[in-house]
Amino acid sequence: MSLSDESITPTPTTEQDAQPGFEGTEPVDSSMQEFYQLYQELLVTTLALTGIVFVSVWIFYSLNIALNYLLGACAGVLYLRMLAKDVEGLGREKQSLSKTRLALLVALLLLASRWNQLQILPIFLGFLTYKATLIIYVVRVAFDSDSSKLRQP
């Protein structure tokens, strides 16, 4: 099969190029598939890291501190989900990211400061678990790209 035998059909890449009547139904391209895979990977890694840290904190400290950490980690996962939804709509519906996601952390820290059963530091560190996931991802990708450069002749 030669390249000239293949039929080339252009696909709409932007909303302006789309056919009339199909404005809201853009095809999911490879970049969006990569985005969904990245989001899924970050979510699974965050949940696994949360489980590991939760059990470790429970063993080395107390159940109360571990539950505070878990509350913050759940808020971090919710924040990550809100961020992904915001990024997903970027370009089609919105031109910039909203800043209301930080209200989640602020509300949680205010609640922790008012209620004696909650502790601010474990909640805040739990919230930052998704940041640790991002660091793990970046280091893994950096080492993967370095090792692939070494394998090439």
Accessible surface in RSA format (square Angstrom, percent):
REM  Atomic radii and reference values for relative SASA: ProtOr
REM  Chains: A
REM  Algorithm: Lee & Richards
REM  Probe-radius: 1.40
REM  Slices: 20
REM RES _ NUM      All-atoms   Total-Side   Main-Chain    Non-polar    All polar
REM                ABS   REL    ABS   REL    ABS   REL    ABS   REL    ABS   REL
RES MET A   1   195.25 101.1 106.88  70.7  88.38 210.4  86.45  73.5 108.80 144.1
RES SER A   2    57.17  48.3  46.34  61.8  10.84  25.0  50.46 107.5   6.71   9.4
RES LEU A   3   152.04  84.7 140.00 100.2  12.04  30.3 140.17  98.4  11.87  31.9
RES SER A   4   101.81  86.0  64.35  85.9  37.46  86.3  57.82 123.1  43.99  61.6
RES ASP A   5   102.00  71.4  70.38  70.1  31.62  74.8  21.57  50.8  80.43  80.2
RES GLU A   6    85.20  48.9  71.85  54.4  13.35  31.8  17.76  34.4  67.44  55.1
RES SER A   7   101.49  85.8  70.24  93.7  31.25  72.0  49.25 104.9  52.24  73.2
RES ILE A   8   156.53  89.1 127.14  94.7  29.39  70.8 130.07  93.7  26.46  71.8
RES THR A   9   104.77  74.5  90.12  91.4  14.65  34.9  63.41  85.2  41.36  62.5
RES PRO A  10   126.18  92.0  99.94  91.1  26.25  95.4 108.50  89.6  17.68 109.9
RES THR A  11    95.24  67.7  80.77  81.9  14.48  34.5  57.04  76.6  38.20  57.7
RES PRO A  12    50.83  37.0  37.70  34.4  13.13  47.7  42.22  34.9   8.61  53.5
RES THR A  13   105.99  75.4  77.11  78.2  28.88  68.8  70.03  94.1  35.96  54.4
RES THR A  14    60.67  43.2  55.81  56.6   4.86  11.6  56.80  76.3   3.87   5.9
RES GLU A  15    78.36  45.0  69.80  52.8   8.56  20.4  23.35  45.2  55.01  44.9
RES GLN A  16   155.73  87.1 120.46  88.0  35.26  84.0  67.42 143.5  88.31  67.0
RES ASP A  17    90.85  63.6  65.13  64.8  25.73  60.8  20.01  47.1  70.84  70.7
RES ALA A  18    18.43  16.9   4.74   7.3  13.69  31.1   4.74   6.7  13.69  36.3
RES GLN A  19   115.90  64.8 112.54  82.3   3.35   8.0  33.47  71.2  82.43  62.5
RES PRO A  20   120.67  87.9 104.83  95.6  15.84  57.6 106.64  88.0  14.03  87.2
RES GLY A  21    69.36  85.5   0.00   N/A  69.36  85.5  35.34  97.0  34.03  76.2
RES PHE A  22   116.88  58.5 115.29  71.4   1.59   4.1 116.04  70.4   0.84   2.4
RES GLU A  23    83.75  48.1  81.64  61.8   2.11   5.0  43.47  84.1  40.27  32.9
RES GLY A  24    78.39  96.7   0.00   N/A  78.39  96.7  40.16 110.2  38.23  85.6
RES THR A  25    94.64  67.3  75.30  76.3  19.34  46.1  79.99 107.4  14.64  22.1
RES GLU A  26    60.94  35.0  41.07  31.1  19.87  47.3  12.62  24.4  48.31  39.4
RES PRO A  27    78.84  57.5  59.18  53.9  19.66  71.5  70.20  58.0   8.64  53.7
RES VAL A  28    91.96  60.5  68.58  62.1  23.38  56.3  70.63  61.4  21.33  57.8
RES ASP A  29    77.88  54.6  69.63  69.3   8.25  19.5  39.69  93.4  38.19  38.1
RES SER A  30    74.93  63.3  68.87  91.9   6.06  14.0  38.74  82.5  36.19  50.7
RES SER A  31    65.69  55.5  58.41  78.0   7.27  16.8  47.00 100.1  18.68  26.2
RES MET A  32    48.75  25.2  48.75  32.3   0.00   0.0  20.70  17.6  28.06  37.2
RES GLN A  33    97.80  54.7  95.73  70.0   2.07   4.9  23.31  49.6  74.49  56.5
RES GLU A  34   112.10  64.4 107.63  81.4   4.47  10.6  36.09  69.8  76.01  62.1
RES PHE A  35    42.12  21.1  37.30  23.1   4.82  12.6  41.68  25.3   0.44   1.3
RES TYR A  36    84.79  39.6  81.67  46.5   3.12   8.1  68.38  51.4  16.41  20.2
RES GLN A  37   126.34  70.6 118.96  86.9   7.37  17.6  44.00  93.7  82.34  62.4
RES LEU A  38    60.49  33.7  57.29  41.0   3.20   8.1  59.89  42.1   0.60   1.6
RES TYR A  39    37.25  17.4  35.07  20.0   2.18   5.7  34.43  25.9   2.81   3.5
RES GLN A  40   101.45  56.7 101.45  74.1   0.00   0.0  38.11  81.1  63.34  48.0
RES GLU A  41    65.81  37.8  58.21  44.0   7.60  18.1  33.97  65.7  31.84  26.0
RES LEU A  42    15.52   8.6  15.52  11.1   0.00   0.0  15.52  10.9   0.00   0.0
RES LEU A  43    34.62  19.3  34.62  24.8   0.00   0.0  34.62  24.3   0.00   0.0
RES VAL A  44    84.92  55.9  83.40  75.5   1.52   3.7  84.13  73.1   0.79   2.1
RES THR A  45    40.40  28.7  36.85  37.4   3.55   8.5  23.99  32.2  16.40  24.8
RES THR A  46     0.74   0.5   0.74   0.8   0.00   0.0   0.72   1.0   0.03   0.0
RES LEU A  47    94.96  52.9  86.03  61.5   8.93  22.5  86.42  60.7   8.54  23.0
RES ALA A  48    55.89  51.4  41.87  64.6  14.02  31.9  53.71  75.6   2.18   5.8
RES LEU A  49    35.54  19.8  34.11  24.4   1.44   3.6  34.93  24.5   0.61   1.6
RES THR A  50     9.55   6.8   9.55   9.7   0.00   0.0   9.55  12.8   0.00   0.0
RES GLY A  51    33.45  41.3   0.00   N/A  33.45  41.3  33.00  90.6   0.45   1.0
RES ILE A  52   113.78  64.7 107.25  79.9   6.53  15.7 112.37  80.9   1.41   3.8
RES VAL A  53    44.77  29.5  44.08  39.9   0.69   1.7  44.77  38.9   0.00   0.0
RES PHE A  54    32.22  16.1  32.22  20.0   0.00   0.0  32.22  19.5   0.00   0.0
RES VAL A  55    76.03  50.0  76.03  68.8   0.00   0.0  76.03  66.1   0.00   0.0
RES SER A  56    42.54  35.9  40.80  54.5   1.74   4.0  20.77  44.2  21.77  30.5
RES VAL A  57    25.70  16.9  24.59  22.3   1.11   2.7  25.70  22.3   0.00   0.0
RES TRP A  58   123.49  49.6 116.28  56.3   7.21  16.9  99.64  53.1  23.85  38.7
RES ILE A  59   124.98  71.1  94.40  70.3  30.58  73.7 100.91  72.7  24.07  65.3
RES PHE A  60   157.64  78.9 128.82  79.8  28.82  75.0 131.82  79.9  25.82  73.9
RES TYR A  61   156.12  72.9 124.16  70.6  31.96  83.2  81.88  61.5  74.24  91.5
RES SER A  62    46.49  39.3  41.13  54.9   5.36  12.4  41.69  88.8   4.80   6.7
RES LEU A  63    78.21  43.6  73.50  52.6   4.72  11.9  73.50  51.6   4.72  12.7
RES ASN A  64    66.57  45.9  61.32  59.3   5.24  12.6  27.36  65.8  39.21  37.9
RES ILE A  65    47.70  27.1  47.70  35.5   0.00   0.0  47.70  34.3   0.00   0.0
RES ALA A  66     0.00   0.0   0.00   0.0   0.00   0.0   0.00   0.0   0.00   0.0
RES LEU A  67    85.54  47.6  80.49  57.6   5.05  12.7  80.75  56.7   4.79  12.9
RES ASN A  68     2.74   1.9   1.47   1.4   1.27   3.1   1.04   2.5   1.69   1.6
RES TYR A  69    11.96   5.6  11.96   6.8   0.00   0.0  11.13   8.4   0.83   1.0
RES LEU A  70    57.50  32.0  57.50  41.1   0.00   0.0  57.50  40.4   0.00   0.0
RES LEU A  71    68.01  37.9  63.59  45.5   4.42  11.1  67.19  47.2   0.82   2.2
RES GLY A  72     0.00   0.0   0.00   N/A   0.00   0.0   0.00   0.0   0.00   0.0
RES ALA A  73     1.00   0.9   0.13   0.2   0.86   2.0   0.37   0.5   0.62   1.6
RES CYS A  74    71.98  54.4  64.32  71.7   7.66  18.0  25.31  64.1  46.67  50.3
RES ALA A  75     9.56   8.8   5.18   8.0   4.38  10.0   8.80  12.4   0.76   2.0
RES GLY A  76     0.91   1.1   0.00   N/A   0.91   1.1   0.91   2.5   0.00   0.0
RES VAL A  77    27.29  18.0  27.26  24.7   0.03   0.1  27.26  23.7   0.03   0.1
RES LEU A  78    83.30  46.4  80.92  57.9   2.39   6.0  83.08  58.3   0.23   0.6
RES TYR A  79    20.80   9.7  20.80  11.8   0.00   0.0   1.44   1.1  19.36  23.9
RES LEU A  80     8.99   5.0   8.98   6.4   0.02   0.0   8.98   6.3   0.02   0.0
RES ARG A  81   117.27  49.2 117.17  59.7   0.10   0.2  27.22  37.2  90.05  54.6
RES MET A  82    65.66  34.0  59.10  39.1   6.56  15.6  56.65  48.2   9.01  11.9
RES LEU A  83    46.81  26.1  46.81  33.5   0.00   0.0  46.81  32.9   0.00   0.0
RES ALA A  84    12.67  11.6   8.82  13.6   3.85   8.8  12.19  17.2   0.47   1.2
RES LYS A  85   114.06  55.6 104.98  64.4   9.08  21.6  58.74  52.9  55.32  58.9
RES ASP A  86     7.65   5.4   5.45   5.4   2.20   5.2   5.23  12.3   2.42   2.4
RES VAL A  87    54.89  36.1  48.38  43.8   6.51  15.7  48.38  42.0   6.51  17.7
RES GLU A  88    40.74  23.4  36.76  27.8   3.98   9.5   6.18  12.0  34.56  28.2
RES GLY A  89     5.03   6.2   0.00   N/A   5.03   6.2   4.73  13.0   0.30   0.7
RES LEU A  90    74.35  41.4  56.51  40.4  17.84  44.8  56.57  39.7  17.78  47.9
RES GLY A  91    56.04  69.1   0.00   N/A  56.04  69.1  33.83  92.8  22.21  49.7
RES ARG A  92   114.07  47.9  87.19  44.4  26.88  64.0  35.95  49.1  78.12  47.3
RES GLU A  93   135.04  77.5  96.90  73.3  38.15  90.8  47.91  92.7  87.13  71.1
RES LYS A  94    72.98  35.6  68.34  41.9   4.64  11.1  54.69  49.2  18.29  19.5
RES GLN A  95   162.05  90.6 131.61  96.2  30.44  72.5  64.80 137.9  97.25  73.8
RES SER A  96    79.49  67.2  69.90  93.3   9.60  22.1  41.78  89.0  37.71  52.8
RES LEU A  97    62.13  34.6  53.07  38.0   9.06  22.8  53.22  37.4   8.91  24.0
RES SER A  98    45.36  38.3  35.38  47.2   9.97  23.0  36.09  76.9   9.27  13.0
RES LYS A  99   169.92  82.9 152.48  93.6  17.44  41.5 118.20 106.4  51.72  55.1
RES THR A 100    98.69  70.2  90.36  91.6   8.33  19.8  78.98 106.1  19.72  29.8
RES ARG A 101    25.16  10.6  25.16  12.8   0.00   0.0   4.23   5.8  20.92  12.7
RES LEU A 102    95.52  53.2  95.28  68.2   0.24   0.6  95.28  66.9   0.24   0.6
RES ALA A 103    60.61  55.7  51.87  80.0   8.74  19.9  56.70  79.8   3.91  10.4
RES LEU A 104    45.41  25.3  38.36  27.4   7.06  17.7  43.41  30.5   2.00   5.4
RES LEU A 105    22.04  12.3  22.04  15.8   0.00   0.0  22.04  15.5   0.00   0.0
RES VAL A 106    83.13  54.7  81.41  73.7   1.71   4.1  82.91  72.0   0.22   0.6
RES ALA A 107    59.47  54.7  50.99  78.7   8.48  19.3  54.95  77.4   4.52  12.0
RES LEU A 108    19.54  10.9  16.33  11.7   3.21   8.1  19.01  13.4   0.53   1.4
RES LEU A 109    43.44  24.2  41.75  29.9   1.69   4.3  42.12  29.6   1.32   3.6
RES LEU A 110   101.30  56.4 100.53  71.9   0.77   1.9 101.17  71.0   0.13   0.3
RES LEU A 111    90.10  50.2  85.34  61.1   4.76  12.0  89.34  62.7   0.77   2.1
RES ALA A 112     4.16   3.8   0.00   0.0   4.16   9.5   0.00   0.0   4.16  11.0
RES SER A 113    61.78  52.2  28.92  38.6  32.86  75.7  30.26  64.4  31.52  44.2
RES ARG A 114   195.85  82.2 166.43  84.8  29.41  70.0  56.61  77.4 139.24  84.4
RES TRP A 115   139.36  55.9 135.54  65.6   3.82   9.0 116.76  62.3  22.60  36.7
RES ASN A 116   147.98 102.0 118.12 114.2  29.85  71.9  33.36  80.3 114.62 110.8
RES GLN A 117   111.81  62.5 109.01  79.7   2.79   6.6  30.68  65.3  81.13  61.5
RES LEU A 118    26.58  14.8  18.75  13.4   7.82  19.7  18.75  13.2   7.82  21.1
RES GLN A 119    71.68  40.1  67.58  49.4   4.10   9.8  27.89  59.4  43.80  33.2
RES ILE A 120    83.45  47.5  78.89  58.8   4.56  11.0  78.89  56.8   4.56  12.4
RES LEU A 121   116.73  65.0 113.76  81.4   2.97   7.5 114.49  80.4   2.24   6.0
RES PRO A 122    17.52  12.8  13.90  12.7   3.63  13.2  17.52  14.5   0.00   0.0
RES ILE A 123     0.00   0.0   0.00   0.0   0.00   0.0   0.00   0.0   0.00   0.0
RES PHE A 124    71.51  35.8  71.51  44.3   0.00   0.0  71.51  43.4   0.00   0.0
RES LEU A 125    93.92  52.3  87.59  62.7   6.34  15.9  87.59  61.5   6.34  17.1
RES GLY A 126     0.05   0.1   0.00   N/A   0.05   0.1   0.00   0.0   0.05   0.1
RES PHE A 127     5.46   2.7   5.46   3.4   0.00   0.0   5.46   3.3   0.00   0.0
RES LEU A 128    57.03  31.8  53.92  38.6   3.11   7.8  54.31  38.1   2.72   7.3
RES THR A 129     7.97   5.7   4.08   4.1   3.89   9.3   6.12   8.2   1.84   2.8
RES TYR A 130    10.87   5.1   9.87   5.6   1.00   2.6   3.04   2.3   7.83   9.7
RES LYS A 131    95.82  46.7  95.26  58.5   0.56   1.3  45.60  41.0  50.22  53.5
RES ALA A 132    38.64  35.5  35.11  54.2   3.54   8.0  37.42  52.7   1.22   3.2
RES THR A 133     1.13   0.8   1.03   1.0   0.10   0.2   1.03   1.4   0.10   0.2
RES LEU A 134    59.09  32.9  58.93  42.2   0.16   0.4  59.09  41.5   0.00   0.0
RES ILE A 135   113.69  64.7 110.87  82.6   2.82   6.8 113.67  81.9   0.02   0.1
RES ILE A 136    80.55  45.8  76.60  57.1   3.95   9.5  79.63  57.3   0.92   2.5
RES TYR A 137    59.91  28.0  57.92  33.0   1.99   5.2  29.34  22.0  30.58  37.7
RES VAL A 138    97.16  63.9  94.14  85.2   3.02   7.3  95.99  83.4   1.17   3.2
RES VAL A 139    70.33  46.3  68.73  62.2   1.60   3.9  70.33  61.1   0.00   0.0
RES ARG A 140   101.01  42.4  95.59  48.7   5.43  12.9  61.33  83.8  39.68  24.1
RES VAL A 141    62.03  40.8  61.36  55.6   0.67   1.6  61.70  53.6   0.33   0.9
RES ALA A 142    47.32  43.5  41.20  63.6   6.12  13.9  46.91  66.1   0.42   1.1
RES PHE A 143   135.12  67.6 132.28  81.9   2.84   7.4 132.38  80.3   2.74   7.8
RES ASP A 144    72.52  50.8  69.69  69.4   2.82   6.7  25.41  59.8  47.11  47.0
RES SER A 145    47.71  40.3  42.50  56.7   5.21  12.0  35.50  75.6  12.20  17.1
RES ASP A 146    72.93  51.1  71.13  70.8   1.80   4.3  21.03  49.5  51.91  51.8
RES SER A 147    43.45  36.7  41.48  55.4   1.97   4.5  36.50  77.7   6.94   9.7
RES SER A 148    43.72  36.9  42.29  56.4   1.43   3.3  30.17  64.2  13.55  19.0
RES LYS A 149   143.60  70.1 129.17  79.3  14.43  34.4  78.48  70.6  65.13  69.4
RES LEU A 150   153.97  85.7 125.56  89.8  28.41  71.4 128.78  90.4  25.19  67.8
RES ARG A 151   181.82  76.3 150.31  76.6  31.51  75.0  78.53 107.3 103.29  62.6
RES GLN A 152   124.35  69.5 108.04  79.0  16.31  38.8  31.34  66.7  93.01  70.5
RES PRO A 153   179.66 130.9 106.26  96.9  73.40 266.8 144.74 119.5  34.92 217.0
END  Absolute sums over single chains surface
CHAIN  1 A    11166.5       9550.8       1615.8       7565.8       3600.7
END  Absolute sums over all chains
TOTAL         11166.5       9550.8       1615.8       7565.8       3600.7
